[in-house]
Amino acid sequence: MLSLLADGPCRIRGLLDSEDVRATAKAVQALGAQLKPDGDDWVLTPPDEITEPVDVLDCGNSGTTIRLMLGILASAPIFSVVTGDGSLRRRPMARVTEPLRKMGAVIDGRCEADRAPLAIRGRTLKAVHHDLKVASAQVKSALLLAGLRGGVAVREPSRSRDHTERLLRRMGANLRYDTEGWLLLLPMDGNLRAVDHDVPGDLSSAAFPLVAGALVPDSEITVRGVGLNPTRSGVIDVLEAMGADLVVEPSANPDAGEPCGDVTVRGSRLVGTQIDGELAVRCLDELPVLAVAAACAEGETSIRGAEELRVKEADRITRVADGLRALGIEVEEHRDGMTISGGRLHGNTVVQAHDDHRLAMAFSVANLMVDGHVEVQGTESVATSYPHFFDDLAGLRA
């Protein structure tokens, strides 16, 4: 998406072949970009100007795609309509559309532009200060993309993942924090600078084999070339706090603009811990599988400050709690999290993933630790983020 706004072609290495990435690629192509494979790499050539799409942009199941694309489309001189699958059409969009409207964006859609499909008539936007109530990398990124031409300021209650800021700086944007915590983006005269991208492995996906390796006795698993960005590496901190035998070996990857490295985990005796505040924000997507780790740990684990989980593909707080209870674990649900009493998982039951890829993978990891067998229903959604998950899991078990 950022390379769509660049001043020339770029090469992307390590691009994940998943349904979410494919949906993003199709949307970018519909806006005039050329995207061609070159061996294992992809070469993206942006248009001189974004072109008006002839059809609705279908973002599939990707909340990142639709929300960031809203920022791009709101400030482009075109008319467009964005939508997604049934799950995405149920997810709230006002958290993005309302601040964009404050910048002068013209957006309409279902439920007062809180649900897709959404229609956008792009225009020149004004610079606005946005003081966000909830830390959200998707909202922050959408506002930064909308403010590339006219500038924008964003402040969050805690720092969310900063991949977009790192990429924007590499591509020539002038971004800085002031003394009051405002992230300031100064206006750009031209397009972003074209740079090649070396994409590190996704720590959110790596979290599933890492937790599996920590839980299963006598395991040893190494995940290579994975991103270690401190704004999203909370899963490593939590596993270490739970007593996991875990070693991180950083490596140099200057083309990525992101810290990365290898992570090795061995079967460990885990104990309960507390996950809240900034730590909860830094491991938000990994909390479902960390909840499985907590269910297998000794003692109690408290997860708080994670209300954002309620507006994901499913209400992950309620769905995780329901699934763990079905496995015989005592769970107290809170508005912003849950308290899990570790114990022994019981099998011979059915757990619903509710078409949520992270729930499907989390309970598949839980299946490694049960007495009997767990049937996880609704696992097709795994292809949105980790297409080879079940092959990898089967290989590790073998």
Secondary structure by P-SEA (a helix, b strand, c coil): cccccccbbbbbccccccaaaaaaaaaaaaabbbbbbcccbbbbbbccccccccccccccccaaaaaaaaaaaaacccccccccccccccccccccaaaaaaaccccccccccccccccccccbbbbbbbbcccccaaaaaaaaaaaccccbbbbcccccccaaaaaaaaacccccccccccccccccccccbbbbbbcccccccaaaaaaaaacccbbbbbbcccccccccaaaaaaaaaaccbbbbbbbbbccccbbbbbbbbcccbbbbbbbccccccccccaaaaaaaaaaacccbbbbcccccccccccaaaaaaaaaaaaabbbbbbccccbbbbbccccccccccccccaaaaaaaaaaaaccccbbbbcccccccccccaaaaaaaaaac
